[in-house]
Amino acid sequence: MDHKDFEHLVRRLELDSHASPAAFRRKVIAISLSAYLVLFGALGGLVASFVLLMQWALASHRAFVTVKIGLFGLFLLPLIFVVLRVMFMRLDRPTGRALAREEAPKLFDILDKLHAKLKGPRIHHVLVTDEYNAAICQHARFGIFGGYRNYLMVGLPYLLGATSKEMLGTLAHEYGHLCGNHGKLATSVYRQRRLFVEMYQHVEESAEDNVLSRVMAGALGKFFPYYSAYTFVLARQQEYEADAMAVEMAGRTARANGLVRVHLLGPWVYRSFWPKMYENADRAERPPFMPYASMRMAFRANYDDWANKAALDAAWAVRSDVDDTHPCLRERLDAIGLAPSLPEVVDLCSADVMLASGVGKQLEAEFDKQWWEANARGWRERYRHVTTSHARIGALAGQPLAKLTVADMQELASLQLEFGTPDAAKPVLQALLKRPGGPFPKASLLYGRVLLAEGNRQGVDHLREAALNDPRLLNEAAQRGYHYLLEKEGEDSANLWWSSVVPEEETA
């Protein structure tokens, strides 16, 4: 089943779920139970076949027949092992910095109150992560046989960016997935879906390891798209129910503001905060400030950059898709019954309220230390590269072009494209391409990039020349030309270009 067929199936099932919610849930529960039947049926069938074959082999009085049947029976053992391995698959545990009760007394108090009010399971571990997110994960220690441990994962950026009331709403939402508010069977389906999705992905990834894994992946592949579609629709319904629980605990305004903040500030962290952080490596051998220690100030100082009408309109225009069970912002706020509005600047973040005195700063220092240990080498290498490149540009640009070698001119143009502007590289490349002794494929590639950046279609001709004269440049030239034409002229023109540049054997 391809992506379009899957999307069509999900949309049809959504209509069914709205028309008759109770009947649809019964269907989902039935298909979820059938998932277990598939695994246990496969295991039982293989074991029964093995036992019968062994009995048949032992009952035979002809040695040749006994050996043949016995060998065939032994062939079933690896299949049995594959099924058992899937059933008892140990998935990776969530990772993060463990948070003790004494480090976050108010956060743990909230979890205790949620447990008492909603009668759900306890949270066994609270982890702080480096993401702008919060989530609850049930880790199965014994595969489909359970042994669940419940993990609450709260991103330090999220603690630094959200208000305590918004955090309360988020915790209630996440905890709602664990409690029986959806109905006990529906809650078990939600838990099962997460486990089965991870199991199926693991089986697919290991399908190339051996024939038996491919057989198992192929068998599951027939059933899993339908299972995924049915449980996807139920999981999306449960997101609305969990939001209703968040509204009950934190109020409509806090929940709505929290959702808007997540859709605006979360993307800004990845789109702007981190890229600007790493841009400092172009100017300094060490960061002028550490990221986590500066986050709360950065969120406030750049409020107008991420919390503005244009960003809100863009988030509001996004529609729900079939790649994420979470509904889009528009549908979630419509369900809550509030219109979108920009969240206020956070003066007192949830880290200040829910963590013990000094713990927030301690976490910032720990995460900054880990971040620098992971990035120090790459940071310093980038700084050295930028410093030496600028020095090299100065040395080469200070000489007449006529005195530079072909290699020097190509290096100068390449560095100017990386650190300067296409306008600076253009005259260097034009002078080089006029020199006798060509072709110069690298220069043709660079000049093609300059022309395409100007919107000049002649750039694809230079890309073609580069690709035809130097196979090492084929991939980059073909990709750049294809994407340019795809955007400017459409798929037919882009495909025609690709076929004119890439040899048939490579396309095949």
VEXRO-826632 format. One record per residue (C-alpha): z, y, x; chain; residue number from 1. Coordinates in nm, 2 decimals, always signed. Layout:
// residues N
Z Y X A NUM;
...
// end
This chain:
// residues 508
+0.00 +0.00 +0.00 A 1;
-0.11 +0.33 +0.15 A 2;
+0.08 +0.66 +0.12 A 3;
-0.13 +0.78 -0.17 A 4;
-0.07 +0.46 -0.37 A 5;
+0.30 +0.48 -0.29 A 6;
+0.31 +0.85 -0.41 A 7;
+0.13 +0.76 -0.73 A 8;
+0.37 +0.47 -0.80 A 9;
+0.67 +0.70 -0.74 A 10;
+0.54 +0.97 -0.97 A 11;
+0.48 +0.70 -1.24 A 12;
+0.82 +0.56 -1.20 A 13;
+0.97 +0.91 -1.22 A 14;
+0.81 +0.95 -1.57 A 15;
+0.96 +0.61 -1.67 A 16;
+1.30 +0.71 -1.55 A 17;
+1.30 +1.03 -1.75 A 18;
+1.17 +0.85 -2.06 A 19;
+1.43 +0.58 -2.05 A 20;
+1.70 +0.63 -1.78 A 21;
+1.91 +0.32 -1.88 A 22;
+1.61 +0.09 -1.89 A 23;
+1.48 +0.22 -1.56 A 24;
+1.82 +0.16 -1.39 A 25;
+1.82 -0.20 -1.52 A 26;
+1.48 -0.24 -1.36 A 27;
+1.60 -0.10 -1.03 A 28;
+1.91 -0.32 -1.03 A 29;
+1.68 -0.62 -1.10 A 30;
+1.44 -0.54 -0.82 A 31;
+1.74 -0.48 -0.59 A 32;
+1.88 -0.82 -0.67 A 33;
+1.54 -0.97 -0.61 A 34;
+1.56 -0.83 -0.26 A 35;
+1.85 -1.06 -0.19 A 36;
+1.68 -1.34 -0.37 A 37;
+1.38 -1.30 -0.14 A 38;
+1.59 -1.33 +0.17 A 39;
+1.82 -1.61 +0.04 A 40;
+1.52 -1.79 -0.12 A 41;
+1.33 -1.78 +0.21 A 42;
+1.64 -1.91 +0.40 A 43;
+1.71 -2.18 +0.14 A 44;
+1.35 -2.29 +0.13 A 45;
+1.33 -2.32 +0.50 A 46;
+1.66 -2.50 +0.54 A 47;
+1.57 -2.74 +0.25 A 48;
+1.23 -2.81 +0.40 A 49;
+1.38 -2.87 +0.74 A 50;
+1.64 -3.12 +0.60 A 51;
+1.38 -3.30 +0.39 A 52;
+1.14 -3.33 +0.69 A 53;
+1.42 -3.46 +0.91 A 54;
+1.52 -3.72 +0.65 A 55;
+1.15 -3.82 +0.61 A 56;
+1.11 -3.85 +0.98 A 57;
+1.42 -4.07 +1.02 A 58;
+1.32 -4.29 +0.73 A 59;
+0.98 -4.35 +0.87 A 60;
+0.93 -4.68 +1.06 A 61;
+0.63 -4.56 +1.26 A 62;
+0.72 -4.38 +1.58 A 63;
+0.40 -4.16 +1.58 A 64;
+0.47 -4.04 +1.22 A 65;
+0.83 -3.98 +1.31 A 66;
+0.74 -3.76 +1.61 A 67;
+0.48 -3.56 +1.42 A 68;
+0.71 -3.49 +1.12 A 69;
+1.00 -3.42 +1.36 A 70;
+0.80 -3.17 +1.56 A 71;
+0.68 -2.99 +1.25 A 72;
+1.04 -2.98 +1.12 A 73;
+1.16 -2.83 +1.45 A 74;
+0.89 -2.56 +1.41 A 75;
+1.09 -2.44 +1.11 A 76;
+1.40 -2.37 +1.32 A 77;
+1.26 -2.04 +1.47 A 78;
+1.17 -1.92 +1.12 A 79;
+1.52 -2.00 +1.00 A 80;
+1.65 -1.80 +1.30 A 81;
+1.43 -1.50 +1.22 A 82;
+1.56 -1.49 +0.86 A 83;
+1.92 -1.52 +0.97 A 84;
+1.87 -1.25 +1.23 A 85;
+1.74 -1.01 +0.96 A 86;
+2.03 -1.10 +0.73 A 87;
+2.29 -1.04 +1.00 A 88;
+2.11 -0.76 +1.17 A 89;
+2.36 -0.52 +1.34 A 90;
+2.23 -0.17 +1.31 A 91;
+2.33 +0.11 +1.55 A 92;
+2.65 +0.28 +1.47 A 93;
+2.65 +0.66 +1.41 A 94;
+2.72 +0.86 +1.72 A 95;
+2.92 +1.18 +1.76 A 96;
+3.25 +1.32 +1.88 A 97;
+3.53 +1.15 +1.69 A 98;
+3.76 +1.40 +1.51 A 99;
+4.13 +1.31 +1.46 A 100;
+4.33 +1.41 +1.16 A 101;
+4.55 +1.65 +1.36 A 102;
+4.24 +1.83 +1.48 A 103;
+4.11 +1.90 +1.13 A 104;
+4.40 +1.88 +0.89 A 105;
+4.23 +2.07 +0.60 A 106;
+3.91 +1.88 +0.63 A 107;
+4.11 +1.55 +0.61 A 108;
+4.31 +1.69 +0.32 A 109;
+3.98 +1.75 +0.13 A 110;
+3.87 +1.39 +0.20 A 111;
+4.21 +1.26 +0.07 A 112;
+4.18 +1.46 -0.25 A 113;
+3.82 +1.34 -0.30 A 114;
+3.94 +0.98 -0.26 A 115;
+4.22 +1.03 -0.50 A 116;
+4.01 +1.21 -0.77 A 117;
+3.69 +1.01 -0.75 A 118;
+3.85 +0.67 -0.67 A 119;
+3.59 +0.60 -0.40 A 120;
+3.63 +0.42 -0.06 A 121;
+3.81 +0.58 +0.23 A 122;
+3.63 +0.75 +0.51 A 123;
+3.71 +0.55 +0.82 A 124;
+3.56 +0.78 +1.09 A 125;
+3.48 +1.15 +1.11 A 126;
+3.22 +1.25 +1.37 A 127;
+3.11 +1.59 +1.49 A 128;
+2.74 +1.60 +1.59 A 129;
+2.51 +1.86 +1.74 A 130;
+2.29 +1.89 +1.42 A 131;
+2.29 +2.15 +1.15 A 132;
+2.37 +1.90 +0.89 A 133;
+2.64 +1.70 +0.72 A 134;
+2.61 +1.34 +0.59 A 135;
+2.80 +1.02 +0.51 A 136;
+2.68 +0.69 +0.64 A 137;
+2.79 +0.34 +0.56 A 138;
+2.75 +0.12 +0.86 A 139;
+2.72 -0.25 +0.78 A 140;
+2.89 -0.46 +1.05 A 141;
+2.76 -0.79 +0.90 A 142;
+2.41 -0.71 +0.78 A 143;
+2.36 -0.77 +0.41 A 144;
+2.70 -0.94 +0.39 A 145;
+2.87 -0.60 +0.42 A 146;
+3.18 -0.52 +0.63 A 147;
+3.10 -0.15 +0.57 A 148;
+3.27 +0.13 +0.77 A 149;
+3.22 +0.48 +0.63 A 150;
+3.13 +0.76 +0.86 A 151;
+3.14 +1.13 +0.78 A 152;
+2.91 +1.32 +1.02 A 153;
+2.95 +1.69 +1.03 A 154;
+2.73 +1.90 +1.27 A 155;
+2.91 +2.16 +1.48 A 156;
+2.64 +2.42 +1.40 A 157;
+2.70 +2.35 +1.03 A 158;
+3.07 +2.40 +1.07 A 159;
+3.00 +2.73 +1.24 A 160;
+2.74 +2.85 +0.99 A 161;
+2.88 +2.76 +0.64 A 162;
+3.17 +2.89 +0.45 A 163;
+3.47 +2.66 +0.37 A 164;
+3.37 +2.67 +0.00 A 165;
+3.02 +2.56 +0.08 A 166;
+3.15 +2.29 +0.31 A 167;
+3.37 +2.17 +0.02 A 168;
+3.06 +2.14 -0.20 A 169;
+2.88 +1.95 +0.08 A 170;
+3.17 +1.70 +0.13 A 171;
+3.19 +1.64 -0.24 A 172;
+2.82 +1.58 -0.26 A 173;
+2.82 +1.33 +0.02 A 174;
+3.13 +1.16 -0.10 A 175;
+2.98 +1.13 -0.44 A 176;
+2.72 +0.88 -0.31 A 177;
+3.01 +0.65 -0.22 A 178;
+3.21 +0.66 -0.53 A 179;
+3.14 +0.50 -0.87 A 180;
+3.01 +0.81 -1.04 A 181;
+2.66 +0.67 -1.04 A 182;
+2.80 +0.34 -1.18 A 183;
+2.92 +0.07 -0.95 A 184;
+2.59 -0.12 -0.95 A 185;
+2.38 +0.19 -0.90 A 186;
+2.61 +0.29 -0.61 A 187;
+2.56 -0.05 -0.45 A 188;
+2.19 +0.00 -0.48 A 189;
+2.21 +0.33 -0.31 A 190;
+2.40 +0.17 -0.02 A 191;
+2.17 -0.13 -0.02 A 192;
+1.86 +0.10 +0.00 A 193;
+1.98 +0.27 +0.32 A 194;
+2.05 -0.07 +0.48 A 195;
+1.72 -0.24 +0.37 A 196;
+1.51 +0.06 +0.48 A 197;
+1.66 +0.04 +0.83 A 198;
+1.63 -0.34 +0.84 A 199;
+1.26 -0.32 +0.73 A 200;
+1.19 -0.05 +0.99 A 201;
+1.35 -0.27 +1.26 A 202;
+1.15 -0.57 +1.16 A 203;
+0.83 -0.37 +1.16 A 204;
+0.91 -0.23 +1.51 A 205;
+0.97 -0.58 +1.65 A 206;
+0.66 -0.73 +1.48 A 207;
+0.46 -0.71 +1.80 A 208;
+0.72 -0.92 +1.99 A 209;
+0.62 -1.26 +1.86 A 210;
+0.43 -1.44 +1.59 A 211;
+0.74 -1.52 +1.38 A 212;
+0.84 -1.16 +1.37 A 213;
+0.49 -1.07 +1.25 A 214;
+0.51 -1.33 +0.98 A 215;
+0.84 -1.19 +0.86 A 216;
+0.71 -0.84 +0.87 A 217;
+0.40 -0.94 +0.67 A 218;
+0.61 -1.12 +0.41 A 219;
+0.85 -0.82 +0.36 A 220;
+0.55 -0.58 +0.37 A 221;
+0.43 -0.73 +0.04 A 222;
+0.75 -0.67 -0.14 A 223;
+0.91 -0.37 +0.03 A 224;
+0.68 -0.08 -0.09 A 225;
+0.77 -0.17 -0.46 A 226;
+1.13 -0.20 -0.37 A 227;
+1.12 +0.13 -0.18 A 228;
+0.95 +0.31 -0.47 A 229;
+1.19 +0.20 -0.74 A 230;
+1.50 +0.27 -0.53 A 231;
+1.35 +0.60 -0.41 A 232;
+1.34 +0.73 -0.77 A 233;
+1.70 +0.61 -0.83 A 234;
+1.82 +0.77 -0.50 A 235;
+1.66 +1.10 -0.61 A 236;
+1.84 +1.09 -0.94 A 237;
+2.16 +1.03 -0.76 A 238;
+2.11 +1.34 -0.55 A 239;
+2.13 +1.54 -0.88 A 240;
+2.44 +1.36 -0.98 A 241;
+2.60 +1.42 -0.64 A 242;
+2.51 +1.79 -0.68 A 243;
+2.69 +1.79 -1.01 A 244;
+3.00 +1.65 -0.85 A 245;
+2.98 +1.92 -0.58 A 246;
+2.96 +2.19 -0.86 A 247;
+3.27 +2.04 -1.02 A 248;
+3.46 +2.05 -0.70 A 249;
+3.34 +2.38 -0.54 A 250;
+3.18 +2.57 -0.83 A 251;
+2.81 +2.65 -0.91 A 252;
+2.79 +2.96 -0.69 A 253;
+2.93 +2.80 -0.38 A 254;
+2.70 +2.50 -0.42 A 255;
+2.39 +2.71 -0.48 A 256;
+2.47 +2.94 -0.18 A 257;
+2.53 +2.63 +0.03 A 258;
+2.19 +2.48 -0.06 A 259;
+2.01 +2.81 +0.01 A 260;
+2.19 +2.86 +0.34 A 261;
+2.09 +2.50 +0.45 A 262;
+1.72 +2.57 +0.36 A 263;
+1.72 +2.90 +0.54 A 264;
+1.96 +2.88 +0.84 A 265;
+1.90 +2.51 +0.92 A 266;
+1.52 +2.56 +0.99 A 267;
+1.59 +2.88 +1.18 A 268;
+1.82 +2.70 +1.42 A 269;
+1.54 +2.47 +1.52 A 270;
+1.26 +2.72 +1.49 A 271;
+1.42 +3.02 +1.66 A 272;
+1.76 +2.97 +1.80 A 273;
+1.69 +2.68 +2.03 A 274;
+1.34 +2.80 +2.15 A 275;
+1.49 +3.14 +2.24 A 276;
+1.77 +2.97 +2.42 A 277;
+1.53 +2.77 +2.64 A 278;
+1.32 +3.08 +2.70 A 279;
+1.60 +3.21 +2.92 A 280;
+1.51 +2.94 +3.17 A 281;
+1.20 +3.16 +3.25 A 282;
+1.44 +3.44 +3.37 A 283;
+1.76 +3.29 +3.50 A 284;
+1.87 +2.98 +3.70 A 285;
+2.16 +2.94 +3.46 A 286;
+2.20 +3.03 +3.09 A 287;
+2.33 +3.38 +3.04 A 288;
+2.54 +3.23 +2.75 A 289;
+2.61 +2.88 +2.63 A 290;
+2.45 +2.78 +2.30 A 291;
+2.74 +2.64 +2.09 A 292;
+2.98 +2.91 +2.20 A 293;
+2.73 +3.18 +2.09 A 294;
+2.62 +3.02 +1.76 A 295;
+2.85 +3.19 +1.52 A 296;
+2.77 +3.53 +1.67 A 297;
+2.39 +3.45 +1.67 A 298;
+2.40 +3.35 +1.30 A 299;
+2.56 +3.68 +1.21 A 300;
+2.35 +3.90 +1.45 A 301;
+2.02 +3.74 +1.34 A 302;
+2.11 +3.74 +0.97 A 303;
+1.81 +3.95 +0.87 A 304;
+1.58 +3.72 +1.07 A 305;
+1.67 +3.40 +0.87 A 306;
+1.81 +3.54 +0.54 A 307;
+1.53 +3.75 +0.40 A 308;
+1.31 +3.75 +0.09 A 309;
+1.01 +3.60 +0.27 A 310;
+1.21 +3.31 +0.40 A 311;
+1.36 +3.25 +0.06 A 312;
+1.02 +3.27 -0.11 A 313;
+0.88 +3.02 +0.14 A 314;
+1.17 +2.77 +0.08 A 315;
+1.14 +2.82 -0.30 A 316;
+0.76 +2.74 -0.28 A 317;
+0.82 +2.40 -0.12 A 318;
+0.77 +2.11 -0.36 A 319;
+0.95 +1.77 -0.36 A 320;
+0.76 +1.50 -0.18 A 321;
+0.79 +1.12 -0.14 A 322;
+0.91 +1.13 +0.22 A 323;
+1.26 +1.26 +0.14 A 324;
+1.48 +1.15 -0.15 A 325;
+1.64 +1.50 -0.16 A 326;
+1.47 +1.71 -0.43 A 327;
+1.33 +2.05 -0.32 A 328;
+1.55 +2.36 -0.34 A 329;
+1.38 +2.49 -0.66 A 330;
+1.46 +2.17 -0.85 A 331;
+1.82 +2.15 -0.73 A 332;
+1.90 +2.50 -0.82 A 333;
+1.73 +2.46 -1.16 A 334;
+1.95 +2.16 -1.22 A 335;
+2.26 +2.36 -1.13 A 336;
+2.14 +2.64 -1.35 A 337;
+2.14 +2.93 -1.10 A 338;
+1.86 +3.15 -0.97 A 339;
+1.82 +3.17 -0.59 A 340;
+1.98 +3.45 -0.40 A 341;
+2.04 +3.52 -0.04 A 342;
+2.38 +3.39 +0.09 A 343;
+2.62 +3.65 +0.24 A 344;
+2.70 +3.69 +0.61 A 345;
+2.98 +3.44 +0.70 A 346;
+3.28 +3.62 +0.85 A 347;
+3.51 +3.32 +0.83 A 348;
+3.32 +3.00 +0.88 A 349;
+3.44 +2.65 +0.78 A 350;
+3.53 +2.57 +1.14 A 351;
+3.78 +2.85 +1.14 A 352;
+3.94 +2.72 +0.81 A 353;
+3.91 +2.34 +0.84 A 354;
+3.99 +2.28 +1.20 A 355;
+4.32 +2.33 +1.37 A 356;
+4.38 +2.64 +1.58 A 357;
+4.18 +2.63 +1.90 A 358;
+3.99 +2.31 +1.81 A 359;
+3.67 +2.50 +1.72 A 360;
+3.66 +2.66 +2.06 A 361;
+3.74 +2.33 +2.22 A 362;
+3.45 +2.16 +2.05 A 363;
+3.22 +2.44 +2.14 A 364;
+3.32 +2.40 +2.51 A 365;
+3.27 +2.02 +2.49 A 366;
+2.93 +2.04 +2.33 A 367;
+2.82 +2.31 +2.57 A 368;
+2.93 +2.10 +2.87 A 369;
+2.74 +1.80 +2.73 A 370;
+2.43 +2.01 +2.66 A 371;
+2.43 +2.16 +3.01 A 372;
+2.47 +1.82 +3.17 A 373;
+2.17 +1.69 +2.98 A 374;
+1.95 +2.00 +3.04 A 375;
+2.06 +2.14 +3.38 A 376;
+1.80 +1.96 +3.58 A 377;
+1.51 +2.05 +3.34 A 378;
+1.63 +2.41 +3.32 A 379;
+1.64 +2.46 +3.69 A 380;
+1.30 +2.29 +3.74 A 381;
+1.16 +2.53 +3.48 A 382;
+1.31 +2.83 +3.65 A 383;
+1.17 +2.73 +3.98 A 384;
+0.83 +2.66 +3.83 A 385;
+0.82 +3.00 +3.66 A 386;
+0.94 +3.18 +3.97 A 387;
+0.69 +3.02 +4.21 A 388;
+0.41 +3.06 +3.95 A 389;
+0.46 +3.43 +3.92 A 390;
+0.47 +3.46 +4.30 A 391;
+0.15 +3.26 +4.32 A 392;
-0.02 +3.48 +4.05 A 393;
+0.08 +3.79 +4.26 A 394;
-0.06 +3.64 +4.58 A 395;
-0.39 +3.53 +4.42 A 396;
-0.45 +3.83 +4.20 A 397;
-0.40 +4.06 +4.49 A 398;
-0.72 +3.93 +4.66 A 399;
-1.08 +4.00 +4.57 A 400;
-1.22 +3.72 +4.35 A 401;
-1.51 +3.67 +4.59 A 402;
-1.27 +3.57 +4.86 A 403;
-1.09 +3.31 +4.65 A 404;
-1.19 +2.94 +4.66 A 405;
-1.29 +2.75 +4.35 A 406;
-0.95 +2.58 +4.35 A 407;
-0.77 +2.91 +4.39 A 408;
-0.96 +3.07 +4.10 A 409;
-0.90 +2.77 +3.87 A 410;
-0.53 +2.79 +3.96 A 411;
-0.51 +3.16 +3.90 A 412;
-0.68 +3.13 +3.56 A 413;
-0.46 +2.84 +3.46 A 414;
-0.14 +3.03 +3.56 A 415;
-0.26 +3.34 +3.38 A 416;
-0.32 +3.14 +3.06 A 417;
+0.03 +2.99 +3.09 A 418;
+0.23 +3.31 +3.18 A 419;
-0.01 +3.59 +3.10 A 420;
-0.28 +3.64 +2.84 A 421;
-0.63 +3.50 +2.79 A 422;
-0.76 +3.85 +2.86 A 423;
-0.62 +3.83 +3.22 A 424;
-0.78 +3.48 +3.27 A 425;
-1.12 +3.56 +3.12 A 426;
-1.28 +3.76 +3.40 A 427;
-1.16 +3.51 +3.66 A 428;
-1.32 +3.23 +3.47 A 429;
-1.64 +3.42 +3.40 A 430;
-1.68 +3.50 +3.77 A 431;
-1.61 +3.13 +3.86 A 432;
-1.86 +2.99 +3.62 A 433;
-2.13 +3.22 +3.76 A 434;
-2.08 +3.08 +4.11 A 435;
-2.33 +2.84 +4.26 A 436;
-2.23 +2.48 +4.32 A 437;
-2.12 +2.40 +3.96 A 438;
-2.05 +2.25 +3.72 A 439;
-1.68 +2.34 +3.72 A 440;
-1.54 +2.12 +3.44 A 441;
-1.18 +2.25 +3.47 A 442;
-1.30 +2.61 +3.45 A 443;
-1.52 +2.52 +3.15 A 444;
-1.22 +2.37 +2.97 A 445;
-1.01 +2.68 +3.04 A 446;
-1.29 +2.92 +2.94 A 447;
-1.34 +2.72 +2.62 A 448;
-0.97 +2.77 +2.54 A 449;
-1.00 +3.14 +2.60 A 450;
-1.30 +3.17 +2.36 A 451;
-1.14 +2.96 +2.09 A 452;
-0.82 +3.18 +2.11 A 453;
-1.06 +3.48 +2.04 A 454;
-1.21 +3.29 +1.74 A 455;
-1.54 +3.25 +1.93 A 456;
-1.71 +2.92 +1.83 A 457;
-1.90 +2.91 +2.16 A 458;
-1.57 +2.78 +2.31 A 459;
-1.65 +2.43 +2.18 A 460;
-1.97 +2.43 +2.39 A 461;
-1.77 +2.49 +2.70 A 462;
-1.52 +2.22 +2.59 A 463;
-1.81 +1.97 +2.55 A 464;
-1.94 +2.06 +2.90 A 465;
-1.59 +2.00 +3.05 A 466;
-1.56 +1.66 +2.87 A 467;
-1.91 +1.54 +2.97 A 468;
-1.86 +1.64 +3.34 A 469;
-1.51 +1.51 +3.39 A 470;
-1.37 +1.21 +3.20 A 471;
-1.02 +1.31 +3.29 A 472;
-1.06 +1.62 +3.07 A 473;
-1.21 +1.43 +2.78 A 474;
-0.90 +1.38 +2.57 A 475;
-0.78 +1.74 +2.59 A 476;
-1.13 +1.89 +2.53 A 477;
-1.20 +1.66 +2.23 A 478;
-0.86 +1.73 +2.07 A 479;
-0.89 +2.11 +2.11 A 480;
-1.24 +2.12 +1.97 A 481;
-1.16 +1.89 +1.68 A 482;
-0.86 +2.08 +1.57 A 483;
-1.04 +2.42 +1.60 A 484;
-1.33 +2.30 +1.39 A 485;
-1.11 +2.12 +1.14 A 486;
-0.93 +2.45 +1.07 A 487;
-1.24 +2.67 +1.07 A 488;
-1.52 +2.46 +0.93 A 489;
-1.37 +2.15 +0.78 A 490;
-1.34 +1.78 +0.84 A 491;
-1.71 +1.70 +0.84 A 492;
-1.78 +1.95 +1.12 A 493;
-1.48 +1.83 +1.32 A 494;
-1.58 +1.46 +1.29 A 495;
-1.94 +1.54 +1.40 A 496;
-1.80 +1.73 +1.70 A 497;
-1.57 +1.44 +1.79 A 498;
-1.86 +1.18 +1.77 A 499;
-2.08 +1.40 +1.99 A 500;
-1.81 +1.41 +2.27 A 501;
-1.61 +1.09 +2.25 A 502;
-1.80 +0.77 +2.36 A 503;
-1.84 +0.52 +2.08 A 504;
-1.65 +0.25 +2.26 A 505;
-1.34 +0.49 +2.29 A 506;
-1.37 +0.58 +1.92 A 507;
-1.38 +0.22 +1.82 A 508;
// end
